[in-house]
């Protein structure tokens, strides 16, 4: 799924729109901190962030 960085953070990019997705997926994208498409955010590698990524894995991409 996602590769773990040595610093303990993940770089996540939002690559696909959530138009037509259920509300819980929209809330997950917003809850991770995304505001616009193709935005790159850096989040700590925690089980809660991993769970959010697993829920919307088809909408986001993990960067190296």
PQR file of N, CA, C, O and H, with PARSE charges and radii, in Angstrom:
ATOM      1  N   UNK A   1       0.841  -1.183   0.000 -0.4000 1.5000
ATOM      2  CA  UNK A   1       0.000   0.000   0.000 -0.0000 2.0000
ATOM      3  C   UNK A   1       0.883   1.242   0.000  0.5500 1.7000
ATOM      4  O   UNK A   1       1.165   1.781  -1.070 -0.5500 1.4000
ATOM      5  N   UNK A   2       1.324   1.708   1.144 -0.4000 1.5000
ATOM      6  CA  UNK A   2       2.125   2.913   1.236 -0.0000 2.0000
ATOM      7  C   UNK A   2       3.503   2.557   1.777  0.5500 1.7000
ATOM      8  O   UNK A   2       3.663   1.643   2.585 -0.5500 1.4000
ATOM      9  H   UNK A   2       1.095   1.270   2.014  0.4000 1.0000
ATOM     10  N   UNK A   3       4.485   3.304   1.308 -0.4000 1.5000
ATOM     11  CA  UNK A   3       5.833   3.063   1.799 -0.0000 2.0000
ATOM     12  C   UNK A   3       6.116   3.995   2.961  0.5500 1.7000
ATOM     13  O   UNK A   3       5.695   5.152   2.956 -0.5500 1.4000
ATOM     14  H   UNK A   3       4.355   4.047   0.651  0.4000 1.0000
ATOM     15  N   UNK A   4       6.821   3.498   3.944 -0.4000 1.5000
ATOM     16  CA  UNK A   4       7.114   4.286   5.130 -0.0000 2.0000
ATOM     17  C   UNK A   4       8.417   5.050   4.926  0.5500 1.7000
ATOM     18  O   UNK A   4       9.433   4.463   4.552 -0.5500 1.4000
ATOM     19  H   UNK A   4       7.164   2.558   3.948  0.4000 1.0000
ATOM     20  N   UNK A   5       8.388   6.335   5.167 -0.4000 1.5000
ATOM     21  CA  UNK A   5       9.567   7.163   5.068 -0.0000 2.0000
ATOM     22  C   UNK A   5      10.417   6.999   6.322  0.5500 1.7000
ATOM     23  O   UNK A   5       9.906   6.626   7.378 -0.5500 1.4000
ATOM     24  H   UNK A   5       7.563   6.812   5.471  0.4000 1.0000
ATOM     25  N   UNK A   6      11.698   7.275   6.209 -0.4000 1.5000
ATOM     26  CA  UNK A   6      12.583   7.129   7.363 -0.0000 2.0000
ATOM     27  C   UNK A   6      12.241   8.145   8.453  0.5500 1.7000
ATOM     28  O   UNK A   6      12.488   7.896   9.633 -0.5500 1.4000
ATOM     29  H   UNK A   6      12.113   7.579   5.351  0.4000 1.0000
ATOM     30  N   UNK A   7      11.669   9.296   8.060 -0.4000 1.5000
ATOM     31  CA  UNK A   7      11.325  10.321   9.038 -0.0000 2.0000
ATOM     32  C   UNK A   7       9.984  10.058   9.712  0.5500 1.7000
ATOM     33  O   UNK A   7       9.600  10.788  10.626 -0.5500 1.4000
ATOM     34  H   UNK A   7      11.468   9.499   7.101  0.4000 1.0000
ATOM     35  N   UNK A   8       9.256   9.011   9.268 -0.4000 1.5000
ATOM     36  CA  UNK A   8       7.971   8.691   9.872 -0.0000 2.0000
ATOM     37  C   UNK A   8       6.820   9.502   9.325  0.5500 1.7000
ATOM     38  O   UNK A   8       5.789   9.632   9.986 -0.5500 1.4000
ATOM     39  H   UNK A   8       9.567   8.418   8.525  0.4000 1.0000
ATOM     40  N   UNK A   9       6.972  10.057   8.120 -0.4000 1.5000
ATOM     41  CA  UNK A   9       5.889  10.824   7.515 -0.0000 2.0000
ATOM     42  C   UNK A   9       5.550  10.249   6.152  0.5500 1.7000
ATOM     43  O   UNK A   9       6.371   9.588   5.517 -0.5500 1.4000
ATOM     44  H   UNK A   9       7.809   9.952   7.583  0.4000 1.0000
ATOM     45  N   UNK A  10       4.323  10.514   5.712 -0.4000 1.5000
ATOM     46  CA  UNK A  10       3.852  10.094   4.400 -0.0000 2.0000
ATOM     47  C   UNK A  10       3.503  11.329   3.582  0.5500 1.7000
ATOM     48  O   UNK A  10       2.882  12.261   4.093 -0.5500 1.4000
ATOM     49  H   UNK A  10       3.656  11.052   6.228  0.4000 1.0000
ATOM     50  N   UNK A  11       3.897  11.337   2.322 -0.4000 1.5000
ATOM     51  CA  UNK A  11       3.489  12.398   1.407 -0.0000 2.0000
ATOM     52  C   UNK A  11       2.353  11.839   0.568  0.5500 1.7000
ATOM     53  O   UNK A  11       2.509  10.831  -0.123 -0.5500 1.4000
ATOM     54  H   UNK A  11       4.402  10.580   1.907  0.4000 1.0000
ATOM     55  N   UNK A  12       1.219  12.499   0.636 -0.4000 1.5000
ATOM     56  CA  UNK A  12      -0.005  12.008  -0.002 -0.0000 2.0000
ATOM     57  C   UNK A  12      -0.502  13.065  -0.981  0.5500 1.7000
ATOM     58  O   UNK A  12      -0.564  14.248  -0.647 -0.5500 1.4000
ATOM     59  H   UNK A  12       1.092  13.317   1.197  0.4000 1.0000
ATOM     60  N   UNK A  13      -0.857  12.635  -2.191 -0.4000 1.5000
ATOM     61  CA  UNK A  13      -1.397  13.549  -3.199 -0.0000 2.0000
ATOM     62  C   UNK A  13      -2.810  13.106  -3.560  0.5500 1.7000
ATOM     63  O   UNK A  13      -3.065  11.921  -3.774 -0.5500 1.4000
ATOM     64  H   UNK A  13      -0.807  11.674  -2.462  0.4000 1.0000
ATOM     65  N   UNK A  14      -3.725  14.075  -3.626 -0.4000 1.5000
ATOM     66  CA  UNK A  14      -5.114  13.819  -4.025 -0.0000 2.0000
ATOM     67  C   UNK A  14      -5.173  13.901  -5.544  0.5500 1.7000
ATOM     68  O   UNK A  14      -4.974  14.975  -6.111 -0.5500 1.4000
ATOM     69  H   UNK A  14      -3.518  15.038  -3.452  0.4000 1.0000
ATOM     70  N   UNK A  15      -5.447  12.768  -6.218 -0.4000 1.5000
ATOM     71  CA  UNK A  15      -5.342  12.713  -7.674 -0.0000 2.0000
ATOM     72  C   UNK A  15      -6.669  12.518  -8.404  0.5500 1.7000
ATOM     73  O   UNK A  15      -6.754  12.837  -9.590 -0.5500 1.4000
ATOM     74  H   UNK A  15      -5.608  11.895  -5.757  0.4000 1.0000
ATOM     75  N   UNK A  16      -7.706  12.007  -7.740 -0.4000 1.5000
ATOM     76  CA  UNK A  16      -8.996  11.798  -8.397 -0.0000 2.0000
ATOM     77  C   UNK A  16     -10.101  12.491  -7.621  0.5500 1.7000
ATOM     78  O   UNK A  16     -10.091  12.529  -6.390 -0.5500 1.4000
ATOM     79  H   UNK A  16      -7.637  11.748  -6.777  0.4000 1.0000
ATOM     80  N   UNK A  17     -11.055  13.038  -8.366 -0.4000 1.5000
ATOM     81  CA  UNK A  17     -12.150  13.776  -7.756 -0.0000 2.0000
ATOM     82  C   UNK A  17     -13.074  12.851  -6.977  0.5500 1.7000
ATOM     83  O   UNK A  17     -13.208  11.670  -7.295 -0.5500 1.4000
ATOM     84  H   UNK A  17     -11.063  13.007  -9.365  0.4000 1.0000
ATOM     85  N   UNK A  18     -13.706  13.407  -5.954 -0.4000 1.5000
ATOM     86  CA  UNK A  18     -14.663  12.616  -5.179 -0.0000 2.0000
ATOM     87  C   UNK A  18     -16.105  12.879  -5.609  0.5500 1.7000
ATOM     88  O   UNK A  18     -17.035  12.532  -4.882 -0.5500 1.4000
ATOM     89  H   UNK A  18     -13.597  14.367  -5.695  0.4000 1.0000
ATOM     90  N   UNK A  19     -16.303  13.488  -6.782 -0.4000 1.5000
ATOM     91  CA  UNK A  19     -17.654  13.679  -7.303 -0.0000 2.0000
ATOM     92  C   UNK A  19     -18.273  12.307  -7.545  0.5500 1.7000
ATOM     93  O   UNK A  19     -17.676  11.469  -8.221 -0.5500 1.4000
ATOM     94  H   UNK A  19     -15.547  13.770  -7.373  0.4000 1.0000
ATOM     95  N   UNK A  20     -19.443  12.076  -7.009 -0.4000 1.5000
ATOM     96  CA  UNK A  20     -20.109  10.799  -7.154 -0.0000 2.0000
ATOM     97  C   UNK A  20     -19.768   9.794  -6.067  0.5500 1.7000
ATOM     98  O   UNK A  20     -20.326   8.697  -6.044 -0.5500 1.4000
ATOM     99  H   UNK A  20     -19.928  12.757  -6.460  0.4000 1.0000
ATOM    100  N   UNK A  21     -18.859  10.150  -5.166 -0.4000 1.5000
ATOM    101  CA  UNK A  21     -18.484   9.258  -4.066 -0.0000 2.0000
ATOM    102  C   UNK A  21     -19.421   9.480  -2.882  0.5500 1.7000
ATOM    103  O   UNK A  21     -20.027  10.545  -2.761 -0.5500 1.4000
ATOM    104  H   UNK A  21     -18.405  11.041  -5.185  0.4000 1.0000
ATOM    105  N   UNK A  22     -19.540   8.493  -2.019 -0.4000 1.5000
ATOM    106  CA  UNK A  22     -20.361   8.669  -0.820 -0.0000 2.0000
ATOM    107  C   UNK A  22     -19.809   9.769   0.093  0.5500 1.7000
ATOM    108  O   UNK A  22     -18.638  10.139   0.014 -0.5500 1.4000
ATOM    109  H   UNK A  22     -19.048   7.628  -2.117  0.4000 1.0000
ATOM    110  N   UNK A  23     -20.669  10.268   0.941 -0.4000 1.5000
ATOM    111  CA  UNK A  23     -20.307  11.380   1.820 -0.0000 2.0000
ATOM    112  C   UNK A  23     -19.143  11.041   2.750  0.5500 1.7000
ATOM    113  O   UNK A  23     -18.312  11.903   3.039 -0.5500 1.4000
ATOM    114  H   UNK A  23     -21.621   9.969   1.005  0.4000 1.0000
ATOM    115  N   UNK A  24     -19.074   9.783   3.224 -0.4000 1.5000
ATOM    116  CA  UNK A  24     -17.997   9.446   4.145 -0.0000 2.0000
ATOM    117  C   UNK A  24     -16.624   9.528   3.468  0.5500 1.7000
ATOM    118  O   UNK A  24     -15.634   9.839   4.129 -0.5500 1.4000
ATOM    119  H   UNK A  24     -19.749   9.083   2.989  0.4000 1.0000
ATOM    120  N   UNK A  25     -16.551   9.256   2.170 -0.4000 1.5000
ATOM    121  CA  UNK A  25     -15.281   9.401   1.449 -0.0000 2.0000
ATOM    122  C   UNK A  25     -14.907  10.869   1.301  0.5500 1.7000
ATOM    123  O   UNK A  25     -13.736  11.227   1.425 -0.5500 1.4000
ATOM    124  H   UNK A  25     -17.356   9.003   1.632  0.4000 1.0000
ATOM    125  N   UNK A  26     -15.886  11.713   1.040 -0.4000 1.5000
ATOM    126  CA  UNK A  26     -15.637  13.159   0.960 -0.0000 2.0000
ATOM    127  C   UNK A  26     -15.115  13.679   2.296  0.5500 1.7000
ATOM    128  O   UNK A  26     -14.174  14.470   2.341 -0.5500 1.4000
ATOM    129  H   UNK A  26     -16.838  11.422   0.939  0.4000 1.0000
ATOM    130  N   UNK A  27     -15.737  13.226   3.377 -0.4000 1.5000
ATOM    131  CA  UNK A  27     -15.318  13.672   4.704 -0.0000 2.0000
ATOM    132  C   UNK A  27     -13.924  13.165   5.049  0.5500 1.7000
ATOM    133  O   UNK A  27     -13.171  13.848   5.743 -0.5500 1.4000
ATOM    134  H   UNK A  27     -16.502  12.584   3.339  0.4000 1.0000
ATOM    135  N   UNK A  28     -13.577  11.980   4.572 -0.4000 1.5000
ATOM    136  CA  UNK A  28     -12.245  11.449   4.817 -0.0000 2.0000
ATOM    137  C   UNK A  28     -11.193  12.289   4.100  0.5500 1.7000
ATOM    138  O   UNK A  28     -10.156  12.610   4.681 -0.5500 1.4000
ATOM    139  H   UNK A  28     -14.188  11.425   4.008  0.4000 1.0000
ATOM    140  N   UNK A  29     -11.450  12.645   2.843 -0.4000 1.5000
ATOM    141  CA  UNK A  29     -10.512  13.486   2.085 -0.0000 2.0000
ATOM    142  C   UNK A  29     -10.331  14.825   2.787  0.5500 1.7000
ATOM    143  O   UNK A  29      -9.204  15.289   2.963 -0.5500 1.4000
ATOM    144  H   UNK A  29     -12.292  12.384   2.371  0.4000 1.0000
ATOM    145  N   UNK A  30     -11.429  15.444   3.186 -0.4000 1.5000
ATOM    146  CA  UNK A  30     -11.351  16.734   3.877 -0.0000 2.0000
ATOM    147  C   UNK A  30     -10.689  16.581   5.247  0.5500 1.7000
ATOM    148  O   UNK A  30      -9.942  17.460   5.677 -0.5500 1.4000
ATOM    149  H   UNK A  30     -12.344  15.068   3.043  0.4000 1.0000
ATOM    150  N   UNK A  31     -10.959  15.480   5.924 -0.4000 1.5000
ATOM    151  CA  UNK A  31     -10.375  15.239   7.242 -0.0000 2.0000
ATOM    152  C   UNK A  31      -8.874  15.044   7.200  0.5500 1.7000
ATOM    153  O   UNK A  31      -8.182  15.333   8.177 -0.5500 1.4000
ATOM    154  H   UNK A  31     -11.566  14.766   5.574  0.4000 1.0000
ATOM    155  N   UNK A  32      -8.362  14.557   6.082 -0.4000 1.5000
ATOM    156  CA  UNK A  32      -6.912  14.405   5.943 -0.0000 2.0000
ATOM    157  C   UNK A  32      -6.241  15.751   5.715  0.5500 1.7000
ATOM    158  O   UNK A  32      -5.027  15.871   5.874 -0.5500 1.4000
ATOM    159  H   UNK A  32      -8.923  14.323   5.288  0.4000 1.0000
ATOM    160  N   UNK A  33      -7.017  16.765   5.343 -0.4000 1.5000
ATOM    161  CA  UNK A  33      -6.465  18.109   5.187 -0.0000 2.0000
ATOM    162  C   UNK A  33      -6.410  18.604   3.762  0.5500 1.7000
ATOM    163  O   UNK A  33      -5.850  19.670   3.505 -0.5500 1.4000
ATOM    164  H   UNK A  33      -8.004  16.667   5.213  0.4000 1.0000
ATOM    165  N   UNK A  34      -6.979  17.860   2.825 -0.4000 1.5000
ATOM    166  CA  UNK A  34      -6.960  18.298   1.432 -0.0000 2.0000
ATOM    167  C   UNK A  34      -7.972  19.415   1.212  0.5500 1.7000
ATOM    168  O   UNK A  34      -9.071  19.392   1.765 -0.5500 1.4000
ATOM    169  H   UNK A  34      -7.434  16.995   3.034  0.4000 1.0000
ATOM    170  N   UNK A  35      -7.584  20.400   0.391 -0.4000 1.5000
ATOM    171  CA  UNK A  35      -8.473  21.502   0.032 -0.0000 2.0000
ATOM    172  C   UNK A  35      -8.712  21.560  -1.472  0.5500 1.7000
ATOM    173  O   UNK A  35      -9.740  22.076  -1.910 -0.5500 1.4000
ATOM    174  H   UNK A  35      -6.691  20.419  -0.058  0.4000 1.0000
ATOM    175  N   UNK A  36      -7.779  21.041  -2.271 -0.4000 1.5000
ATOM    176  CA  UNK A  36      -7.934  21.090  -3.727 -0.0000 2.0000
ATOM    177  C   UNK A  36      -7.232  19.890  -4.367  0.5500 1.7000
ATOM    178  O   UNK A  36      -6.379  19.249  -3.753 -0.5500 1.4000
ATOM    179  H   UNK A  36      -6.944  20.622  -1.915  0.4000 1.0000
ATOM    180  N   UNK A  37      -7.606  19.607  -5.597 -0.4000 1.5000
ATOM    181  CA  UNK A  37      -7.030  18.487  -6.340 -0.0000 2.0000
ATOM    182  C   UNK A  37      -5.541  18.711  -6.569  0.5500 1.7000
ATOM    183  O   UNK A  37      -5.080  19.848  -6.660 -0.5500 1.4000
ATOM    184  H   UNK A  37      -8.300  20.127  -6.096  0.4000 1.0000
ATOM    185  N   UNK A  38      -4.797  17.614  -6.660 -0.4000 1.5000
ATOM    186  CA  UNK A  38      -3.350  17.598  -6.890 -0.0000 2.0000
ATOM    187  C   UNK A  38      -2.562  18.288  -5.787  0.5500 1.7000
ATOM    188  O   UNK A  38      -1.396  18.634  -5.980 -0.5500 1.4000
ATOM    189  H   UNK A  38      -5.172  16.690  -6.585  0.4000 1.0000
ATOM    190  N   UNK A  39      -3.174  18.486  -4.657 -0.4000 1.5000
ATOM    191  CA  UNK A  39      -2.477  19.050  -3.506 -0.0000 2.0000
ATOM    192  C   UNK A  39      -1.651  17.947  -2.855  0.5500 1.7000
ATOM    193  O   UNK A  39      -2.108  16.811  -2.727 -0.5500 1.4000
ATOM    194  H   UNK A  39      -4.121  18.206  -4.499  0.4000 1.0000
ATOM    195  N   UNK A  40      -0.439  18.287  -2.447 -0.4000 1.5000
ATOM    196  CA  UNK A  40       0.446  17.341  -1.777 -0.0000 2.0000
ATOM    197  C   UNK A  40       0.526  17.727  -0.310  0.5500 1.7000
ATOM    198  O   UNK A  40       0.884  18.856   0.026 -0.5500 1.4000
ATOM    199  H   UNK A  40      -0.068  19.209  -2.551  0.4000 1.0000
ATOM    200  N   UNK A  41       0.188  16.775   0.569 -0.4000 1.5000
ATOM    201  CA  UNK A  41       0.269  17.030   2.003 -0.0000 2.0000
ATOM    202  C   UNK A  41       1.215  16.021   2.626  0.5500 1.7000
ATOM    203  O   UNK A  41       1.450  14.948   2.070 -0.5500 1.4000
ATOM    204  H   UNK A  41      -0.102  15.858   0.296  0.4000 1.0000
ATOM    205  N   UNK A  42       1.749  16.368   3.767 -0.4000 1.5000
ATOM    206  CA  UNK A  42       2.632  15.480   4.503 -0.0000 2.0000
ATOM    207  C   UNK A  42       2.004  15.210   5.866  0.5500 1.7000
ATOM    208  O   UNK A  42       1.732  16.136   6.629 -0.5500 1.4000
ATOM    209  H   UNK A  42       1.559  17.239   4.219  0.4000 1.0000
ATOM    210  N   UNK A  43       1.781  13.952   6.158 -0.4000 1.5000
ATOM    211  CA  UNK A  43       1.135  13.543   7.407 -0.0000 2.0000
ATOM    212  C   UNK A  43       2.001  12.504   8.109  0.5500 1.7000
ATOM    213  O   UNK A  43       2.740  11.769   7.455 -0.5500 1.4000
ATOM    214  H   UNK A  43       2.003  13.200   5.538  0.4000 1.0000
ATOM    215  N   UNK A  44       1.916  12.436   9.437 -0.4000 1.5000
ATOM    216  CA  UNK A  44       2.681  11.418  10.165 -0.0000 2.0000
ATOM    217  C   UNK A  44       2.167  10.020   9.823  0.5500 1.7000
ATOM    218  O   UNK A  44       0.985   9.827   9.539 -0.5500 1.4000
ATOM    219  H   UNK A  44       1.315  13.033   9.969  0.4000 1.0000
ATOM    220  N   UNK A  45       3.067   9.067   9.855 -0.4000 1.5000
ATOM    221  CA  UNK A  45       2.715   7.680   9.533 -0.0000 2.0000
ATOM    222  C   UNK A  45       2.146   7.019  10.780  0.5500 1.7000
ATOM    223  O   UNK A  45       2.866   6.377  11.545 -0.5500 1.4000
ATOM    224  H   UNK A  45       4.028   9.224  10.085  0.4000 1.0000
ATOM    225  N   UNK A  46       0.827   7.191  10.973 -0.4000 1.5000
ATOM    226  CA  UNK A  46       0.137   6.628  12.132 -0.0000 2.0000
ATOM    227  C   UNK A  46      -0.953   5.681  11.647  0.5500 1.7000
ATOM    228  O   UNK A  46      -1.359   5.754  10.487 -0.5500 1.4000
ATOM    229  H   UNK A  46       0.243   7.713  10.352  0.4000 1.0000
ATOM    230  N   UNK A  47      -1.430   4.798  12.509 -0.4000 1.5000
ATOM    231  CA  UNK A  47      -2.507   3.889  12.104 -0.0000 2.0000
ATOM    232  C   UNK A  47      -3.775   4.619  11.649  0.5500 1.7000
ATOM    233  O   UNK A  47      -4.467   4.135  10.754 -0.5500 1.4000
ATOM    234  H   UNK A  47      -1.101   4.739  13.452  0.4000 1.0000
ATOM    235  N   UNK A  48      -4.088   5.755  12.239 -0.4000 1.5000
ATOM    236  CA  UNK A  48      -5.302   6.473  11.838 -0.0000 2.0000
ATOM    237  C   UNK A  48      -5.163   7.041  10.427  0.5500 1.7000
ATOM    238  O   UNK A  48      -6.117   6.992   9.651 -0.5500 1.4000
ATOM    239  H   UNK A  48      -3.526   6.148  12.966  0.4000 1.0000
ATOM    240  N   UNK A  49      -4.000   7.574  10.085 -0.4000 1.5000
ATOM    241  CA  UNK A  49      -3.773   8.084   8.730 -0.0000 2.0000
ATOM    242  C   UNK A  49      -3.761   6.927   7.734  0.5500 1.7000
ATOM    243  O   UNK A  49      -4.297   7.052   6.633 -0.5500 1.4000
ATOM    244  H   UNK A  49      -3.225   7.613  10.715  0.4000 1.0000
ATOM    245  N   UNK A  50      -3.156   5.806   8.112 -0.4000 1.5000
ATOM    246  CA  UNK A  50      -3.151   4.623   7.243 -0.0000 2.0000
ATOM    247  C   UNK A  50      -4.578   4.138   6.978  0.5500 1.7000
ATOM    248  O   UNK A  50      -4.893   3.717   5.865 -0.5500 1.4000
ATOM    249  H   UNK A  50      -2.720   5.704   9.007  0.4000 1.0000
ATOM    250  N   UNK A  51      -5.437   4.194   7.991 -0.4000 1.5000
ATOM    251  CA  UNK A  51      -6.828   3.799   7.819 -0.0000 2.0000
ATOM    252  C   UNK A  51      -7.580   4.735   6.889  0.5500 1.7000
ATOM    253  O   UNK A  51      -8.408   4.293   6.094 -0.5500 1.4000
ATOM    254  H   UNK A  51      -5.182   4.536   8.895  0.4000 1.0000
ATOM    255  N   UNK A  52      -7.291   6.038   6.988 -0.4000 1.5000
ATOM    256  CA  UNK A  52      -7.916   7.006   6.089 -0.0000 2.0000
ATOM    257  C   UNK A  52      -7.475   6.759   4.644  0.5500 1.7000
ATOM    258  O   UNK A  52      -8.287   6.819   3.721 -0.5500 1.4000
ATOM    259  H   UNK A  52      -6.617   6.398   7.634  0.4000 1.0000
ATOM    260  N   UNK A  53      -6.194   6.484   4.461 -0.4000 1.5000
ATOM    261  CA  UNK A  53      -5.680   6.202   3.122 -0.0000 2.0000
ATOM    262  C   UNK A  53      -6.331   4.935   2.573  0.5500 1.7000
ATOM    263  O   UNK A  53      -6.679   4.885   1.393 -0.5500 1.4000
ATOM    264  H   UNK A  53      -5.535   6.435   5.212  0.4000 1.0000
ATOM    265  N   UNK A  54      -6.500   3.922   3.403 -0.4000 1.5000
ATOM    266  CA  UNK A  54      -7.118   2.668   2.962 -0.0000 2.0000
ATOM    267  C   UNK A  54      -8.556   2.887   2.521  0.5500 1.7000
ATOM    268  O   UNK A  54      -9.030   2.218   1.603 -0.5500 1.4000
ATOM    269  H   UNK A  54      -6.218   3.962   4.361  0.4000 1.0000
ATOM    270  N   UNK A  55      -9.250   3.810   3.160 -0.4000 1.5000
ATOM    271  CA  UNK A  55     -10.645   4.073   2.823 -0.0000 2.0000
ATOM    272  C   UNK A  55     -10.786   4.765   1.470  0.5500 1.7000
ATOM    273  O   UNK A  55     -11.756   4.525   0.751 -0.5500 1.4000
ATOM    274  H   UNK A  55      -8.865   4.353   3.906  0.4000 1.0000
ATOM    275  N   UNK A  56      -9.832   5.617   1.117 -0.4000 1.5000
ATOM    276  CA  UNK A  56      -9.913   6.374  -0.141 -0.0000 2.0000
ATOM    277  C   UNK A  56      -8.695   6.102  -1.025  0.5500 1.7000
ATOM    278  O   UNK A  56      -8.220   7.000  -1.721 -0.5500 1.4000
ATOM    279  H   UNK A  56      -9.043   5.812   1.701  0.4000 1.0000
ATOM    280  N   UNK A  57      -8.192   4.878  -0.998 -0.4000 1.5000
ATOM    281  CA  UNK A  57      -6.961   4.537  -1.722 -0.0000 2.0000
ATOM    282  C   UNK A  57      -7.072   4.764  -3.226  0.5500 1.7000
ATOM    283  O   UNK A  57      -6.055   4.973  -3.887 -0.5500 1.4000
ATOM    284  H   UNK A  57      -8.577   4.149  -0.432  0.4000 1.0000
ATOM    285  N   UNK A  58      -8.272   4.729  -3.776 -0.4000 1.5000
ATOM    286  CA  UNK A  58      -8.461   4.938  -5.208 -0.0000 2.0000
ATOM    287  C   UNK A  58      -8.499   6.420  -5.587  0.5500 1.7000
ATOM    288  O   UNK A  58      -8.509   6.756  -6.772 -0.5500 1.4000
ATOM    289  H   UNK A  58      -9.098   4.559  -3.239  0.4000 1.0000
ATOM    290  N   UNK A  59      -8.519   7.300  -4.594 -0.4000 1.5000
ATOM    291  CA  UNK A  59      -8.551   8.746  -4.864 -0.0000 2.0000
ATOM    292  C   UNK A  59      -7.224   9.432  -4.577  0.5500 1.7000
ATOM    293  O   UNK A  59      -7.004  10.554  -5.033 -0.5500 1.4000
ATOM    294  H   UNK A  59      -8.510   7.027  -3.632  0.4000 1.0000
ATOM    295  N   UNK A  60      -6.346   8.791  -3.838 -0.4000 1.5000
ATOM    296  CA  UNK A  60      -5.080   9.400  -3.446 -0.0000 2.0000
ATOM    297  C   UNK A  60      -3.909   8.566  -3.956  0.5500 1.7000
ATOM    298  O   UNK A  60      -4.070   7.421  -4.379 -0.5500 1.4000
ATOM    299  H   UNK A  60      -6.525   7.880  -3.467  0.4000 1.0000
ATOM    300  N   UNK A  61      -2.722   9.179  -3.902 -0.4000 1.5000
ATOM    301  CA  UNK A  61      -1.508   8.513  -4.325 -0.0000 2.0000
ATOM    302  C   UNK A  61      -0.421   8.830  -3.305  0.5500 1.7000
ATOM    303  O   UNK A  61      -0.310   9.967  -2.845 -0.5500 1.4000
ATOM    304  H   UNK A  61      -2.592  10.109  -3.558  0.4000 1.0000
ATOM    305  N   UNK A  62       0.380   7.831  -2.951 -0.4000 1.5000
ATOM    306  CA  UNK A  62       1.476   8.031  -2.020 -0.0000 2.0000
ATOM    307  C   UNK A  62       2.711   8.396  -2.832  0.5500 1.7000
ATOM    308  O   UNK A  62       3.079   7.682  -3.765 -0.5500 1.4000
ATOM    309  H   UNK A  62       0.290   6.908  -3.325  0.4000 1.0000
ATOM    310  N   UNK A  63       3.355   9.515  -2.473 -0.4000 1.5000
ATOM    311  CA  UNK A  63       4.555   9.973  -3.162 -0.0000 2.0000
ATOM    312  C   UNK A  63       5.794   9.436  -2.472  0.5500 1.7000
ATOM    313  O   UNK A  63       5.782   9.158  -1.273 -0.5500 1.4000
ATOM    314  H   UNK A  63       3.056  10.094  -1.715  0.4000 1.0000
ATOM    315  N   UNK A  64       6.841   9.298  -3.225 -0.4000 1.5000
ATOM    316  CA  UNK A  64       8.132   8.845  -2.662 -0.0000 2.0000
ATOM    317  C   UNK A  64       8.878  10.007  -2.056  0.5500 1.7000
ATOM    318  O   UNK A  64       9.979   9.830  -1.535 -0.5500 1.4000
ATOM    319  H   UNK A  64       6.851   9.524  -4.199  0.4000 1.0000
TER
END
